[in-house]
Amino acid sequence: MKKLLVVGLLVIATASAFAQGQVSFNNNGLQTPLPDSLAVFFGDPAAGGHRLTLGDGAFVAQLWYGPAGSPESALTALTDPATPFRVATTLSPGTWANGGTKTLPGIAEQATAVLQVRVWDTTKGSTYAAASAANNGQYVGKSVLFNYVAPPAGSPVSAYNMANFTGFFVAVPEPSVIALGILGAGVLLLRRRK
């Protein structure tokens, strides 16, 4: 009986030592109603940007992570597909569709991880890096790095929220730049006709 008890305790200790941390990849469950400080915007809100929805393009959000103290360049993207934003008619604009609970490989329960949310328009590039490079940093955005402590198994659902996440905006061309581009194209067409 003693051997069985010792073996059982070793199995439990080993399983808990290798347990992976998890996080709820959502920004809409952090507060209700969702304040602007937790939303993702299409353009700078100080310059008239609005909360991002799927109607602004084929935008997706992806979670990047690393161990405590990791710089941005050392973060790893979770390999599952990126999560699309909600449609324009949603009650929660500026949020991505249910990202679900994500396992953070290599991050143990009760360990601190560095997280970052990256957003891009998939019509501009299939990955964040591709979209950013192809569009001079436009149609992409990312949160600041934030710390997250992975709760132990059996914690309440709210313990898995990304508590230190803050909202951000996706860089888009200024309307004046678009207007100048259209004006320039019009001038070229007029010159071409002459």
N, C-alpha and C positions, 0 to 999 in steps of 0.2 A: 504494500500500500504506500509506503514511504517513497519507493522508487517511482511509482505512478504519479504521486503528488509532485515530486521534484521535476520529473519530465514535463508535467503539465505546466508548472511555473516557468520552466525554461522556454517552452513553446510560446507562452504568453509574453514573456520578456523579449524574446527574439522578434515576435510579430510586432510588438509595439515599437521596438527599436527601428524597424524597417518601415513603419507606417508612413505614408506620404501625406504631406499637407494638402489641404483643399481650400478653394476659394469660390465664392459665388460671383460669377462674372456678369454682374448687372450693375447699372447705376440707377435704375428706376426704383429699386427697393430700399434705397438709402434713407429717403425722407418722402413723405407724402403731404402735400403736393411737392413735386420735385422743384427745388429752387434753382435759379439760373447758375448758381455756383457749382452745381453737380451735373449740368447739362452740357452737351456738345453742340456748338454753334456752327452754322454755315456762314463764314465770314466773321470778322471781329464785331462782337455785340456793341462795342463803343462807337462803331462806324455804321450801325444799322443792320448788322448781321442778325439772322433769326435762328431759332433752334433747328438743328439738322433733322431732316426726315428722308425717307427713301425717295421722295419726290424730287430731291435735289440732285439725284444721280444714283448710281449703284454703290452706295457707301456701305462699308463693313467695318467692324471693330475687331481687333485681335489683341489678346493679352500676351505681354512679354514679361519675363521674370528672371530672377537670379538670386543667389544667396545674399545675405545681409552685406551691405557695403559695396555691392557691384556697381560699376559705372554703366552708363547707358550702352556703351559699345560692347559690353560683356553679356547683355541680356539675351535670352533665348525666346523665340516665339513658340507658343504652344503649337503642336503640329496638327491639331484638329482644325477644321475649316473655320475661317473668320465668320463672325456673326453679323447679319444684315441689320440695318437700322429699321425702325418702325415706319409705317406708311404715314402720309401727311394727315390722315384723318384720325390718328391716334390721340388718346387723351394724354399721352406722355411723349410729346415731341422732344427731341434731343437725347433719346435713349435708343439703345440697340435692342433688337428682339431678344427674347430670353436666351442668355448665354449659358445658362445652366451652371452646375457645379463642375469646376475644373480641378484636376489633380495636378499638383506641381511636382514633377519628377525631381528627385534629389533634395527636396525640401521636406524635412521631417515635421511631424506635428509639433506644435509649440515652438518652432523655429521661426526666426524672422526672415522674410523674403523681401526683395525689392521688386515692385511691380510697376508696369507702365502700360497704358492703353494707347494703341496706335490705330488711326482711322485713315482710310483712303477710299477713293472712288475706283472701283474695279474696272470701269471703262477707260481709265487713264493708265492702268497697270495692274498686273495680276498679283503683285505683292506691294507692300508699303514702300520698299526700296525702289522698285521699278517705277511706281507711280510718282514718287518724289523726284527721281532722276529725270524722268521723261517730261515733267511739267514744272521744272525749276522750283520745287518745293510747294507748288500750289496743288489744291485738291487733296491735300494730306494734312494731318494734324496729330499731335500726341500730347498725352498728359505729362505733367512733371513726374519724376520718379517719386514713389511713395512706399513707405514701409508697411508691411502686413505681417501679422503674427498668425500663423496657421493654428487654428484651435484644435484641441484634442478630439478624438472620435467621440461621438455622443453629445457634442455641444449643441445648444439650441441653433436653429437655422439662422437666426440673426447674427450669430457669432461669425459666420462665414462671409458677411458683407465686407466689401472693400472700403472700410471705414475712413481711410485717409485719402481716398480718391477726390480729386477736384476737377471740375469741368475745364474745358478748353475750347478752342475754335479751330476750324479747318480753314487754311489760307485759300482764298479765292481771288481772282483778278479784281482789281478795283474797277468799279463801273466806268470811271473816266478812261481807264486804259482800254476797255472794250469799245467805248464810244470813239476814242481816237483811232482804234484799229479799223472800225467800220468806216469812219470818215476817210482814212487813208486808202482803204480799198475802193471807196467811191471815187476818189480823186484819180486813182490809177485807172479805173474803168473809163472815166471821162477822157483822160489823156490817151488811152488806147484807141478810143473811137476817132480822135482827131487824126 
